[in-house]
Amino acid sequence: MTETNKEKVAKGGSDGGLRSDRLRNTPILKLLITMSLPAIFSMFVQACYNFMDTVFVGAYYTGLDGGSGAAIQALSLAFPIQLIITAFGVGIGVGANAVVSRKLGEGNVEKANRAAKLAVFLGLVGAVLMVVVGLTASRAFISALASTEEASQSQTVIDYGAQYLTIVTTFSGFSMIEIICGRLFQATGNMRVPMISQMLGAVINIGLDPLFLFAFKMGVAGVAIATVISQFVAFCFSVIMFIVTKQDVSILPKGFKFDGSVLKEMAGAGLPAFITNAVGAVTYITLMITMKGYGMGEVPQEILGLYFRLNSLIFMPTFGLMQGSLPILGYNYGSGDKKRYMECIKYTIMFSAVFMVIGVTLFEAAPKAMLGMFSPPPEVLDEGALALRLIAISFIPAAFGITTINGFQSVRSGGFALMMSLFRQLGIVIPFAVIFGRFGSFMIWLAYPVAETLAVSIFCPILFVRIRKRFQEKLKEKEGT
């Protein structure tokens, strides 16, 4: 028996097979649904963290010093750093997910293990970095973005924002490593543990928010502490499940060796995922600065922050679908099964389009009702309704765009996924907003549908060319063995 087979037997189920064998044998539609539903639920629950924070903060501060507008703006200014934190976790996790699922598809359990251990190590490095950022840069960051007409209001926004951002950033390592562990579970076909982890964290967060706000009167600092506690619990659950249950890969440090070739493979899929999220933060910051520079006041900034809270709920089902489909795509690419691969692509596009149609309907039909959940000032409701209706035009092309990026990642074409991510944000949204924003915030909201439509029109055809080329290479590899 070879060493690889021994490892398979040791790590597999009672029959000696790997848990991930279901990625090869289960009918694609059933597999995609069973893989994606837990991921969709997990992502939806994850979106509830920031969403519910803002809902409770808006309700608590209504009528208090600074009002709900100051508190909402403060959380809006802190949001891009939270995006970057998530980007670290998602980037490392997606990179590990792609490599682990592909290596398991190829039968190379040893390299799959190396990728899993390396992912957790990178998460620890990112956690240390965020401690430094949280303790040294939070107030300066909020101060640079704050845009208000009154000095007293500006100071209130800065104080609120600095309190919240310092806490959530300093202790964000728990969130990053939990995200990474979730993607590793998903790479082996285990969607249940990430779902339970996310649900556990969200329930605790939603329970602690009103307790710390309305009972203990802790303000935005209390909301931040509630978020950190919930993330810590989710982190503990994920790590314990990896240690006490049999999995196809291990995250324990025993036997860890830094492998440059594995890091390179992880970067191919993970770097585009990181940049997609991080560029979103860069775009967000640039739009905030543009609004401040053009003297638009705090209302557009508040709208942008609230849109991203709502956006997370609309887009999370699609992102969950991508989480569920990526291991299937990666595994069947690794095994050279193009028929199953293309069938998965077809269903992924279909379901993501359905999710986005629902999102468009909600944004176009009831924008004020959606914004009203955050208890914003009346002027935010009026201008925000127009903003949501304009941005909603981008949702359908965005569904195809997200699926395209996912496809690039699954066939080791991370460079194209990266180019598409950069093109959507840096290539269109930022220049469009900066150049035409002088004519009003209307043009800033319009930048989103322009960017998504152009990006998918250019890169979707490229994806199918890359898929054909990659599977031809796989076929030649098999014929040569």
Beta strands, then each sheet from edge to edge (+ up, - down):
end
